Amino acid sequence: MPGRARFSLCPAVPWSGQHHLPRVRRRVSLTPFDGLLFLMILIWGGHYTIVKVAFSAVPYLAFNAARLLIASILFVAVIAWQGFPRLTRSDWIQLILLGAVGHCLYQWLFMGGLVRTSVGNSSLIAGCSPVAVALASAWAGHERISRVQGLG
């Protein structure tokens, strides 16, 4: 057709006047890793409800202490099975500080917040954490937020 620009939405397929793209059949294959990701979604999704129910039977600080104790025992068992890495004194100090802040303080604040709010509010707050991390990272100068990301 004269006067009309010819273009293709798919560069590999020349313009033929048709208004559809060729169908591409993709074979979906799931791996064991996909199964583990699905398990993680189930655990994280049910976490708030399960913890709130546990709070009705056990005080939240005792529940959290038991949780951290069990996790620590399992963690040390896995490391012992894999072989303890050689760490310097500086590495140990950093590891202890990171564990104290990243696990103990975080879990104490997390459980304290969860006991004081509803399951719905807790999951909404957790769902907003990627936005908060992106904003904090941009504020600290580590990354820039594009217009598309800002719009999202």
N, C-alpha and C positions, 0 to 999 in steps of 0.2 A: 504494500500500500504506500503510495507516494505521500510524503509529508508527515508520516508517522514514524516516530523513532522505534527502532526494533531493539529489543533487549531481552535478556533471559534472566529469570530469577536464579537459575542454576547455571553457572558458566560452562559446565560440562555438557549441558543439553542445549543445542542451538534453538533459537526461536522458531517455532513452527506454526504459530498462530493459535495453538491450543492453549487453553486457560488452566491447565493443570500440570503438575510436575509428575514425573514418573514415580511409581510406587517403589519404595525401597523396603525390602523385607529384612528385618533385623532379627537375628536369633538371640533370644535371651537365655543366658546361662548363669545360674547361681553357683557361687563358690562357698566353701565353708566359712570364709571371711564374711560373706553376706549374711549367713546364719548367725554369726557372732554379733554383727551389727544389729540385727533384728532382736537378738537376746538383750543387747545393751538398751535398746529402745524400750523393751518391755520392763526391764529392771528400773530404768530411770523414770519411766512413766508411772509405774506402780509404787515407786519409792515414797512419795509424799503420803499417799494413803496408808501404806503399811506402817510408816513411822508414826503417823497420827494415831492409828489404832494401838500401836505399842505404847504410846504415851498414856493411854487410859489404864494400862496395867502396871507400867514401870515409870518411875520418875525420869524425866528426860536426861538428866546428867548421868544417872546410873546406866540408862540405855546406851548413851553415847560412849561411856567408859567401857562397857562390855563390847560394843562394836569396834572401838579402836583397839582393844586388847586382842580380840579375835583376828582382826586384820593384821596387826603387828606380828602375831605368832605365825600366821600364814606367810607373811612377807619374809620373815627371817627364815622360815623353813624352805621357801623357794630359793632364797639367796644361798643358803647352806647347801642345798642340792646342786645349784649351779656353780658354786664355788665363790667364796668371798673375794671381792676385788681388793687389791692393795690400795689403800688410801693414805694420803699424807695427813698430818695433824690439821692442816688448813682445810683439807677436804672434809674431815670429820666435823670440824667446827661449822663449816657452811652447811653440811648435811643436817646437823642437829638444829641449827637455826631455821633452815628451810622446813624441816619436819615440824618444828614447834609452831611456826607461823602458818605454813601451808596446810597442815593437817589439824593440829590440836586447836589453835586459835580459830581457824576457819570452821571446824566442826562444832566447837563450842558456840560460836556466833550463829551458825546455821541452825543448830538444834534449838537455841534460845529463840531465834526468830520464828521457827516453825511451830514451836509450842504456843507462841503468842498470836498466831494468825491462822487463817483457814487454808485448807489444801489448795483451793482455787487461787487465792492470792499468792501463795507460795510458788505455785507453778507458773503464774503470770510473771512474777518477779524473776524467776529463773529463766523464763523464756526471753526476757528483755536483756539478759546478761550479754549476749553477743553485741547488742547495740551499745551498751555501756562500755564494753571493752574496746569497740571500734572508736567511740568518742574519746575515751581516755588515751588510747594509742595516738590518735590524731592530735589531741591536746599536748601530749608529751613530745610530739614531733617525730614519732616513729613511722607513721604512714599518713597518707593523705586520703581523704574521703572524696571520691568522685561524685559528680552530680547524680549519676545513676544510683550509687550507693546511698547518697543523702536522700534521694527521692524514695528509695526502698525503706 
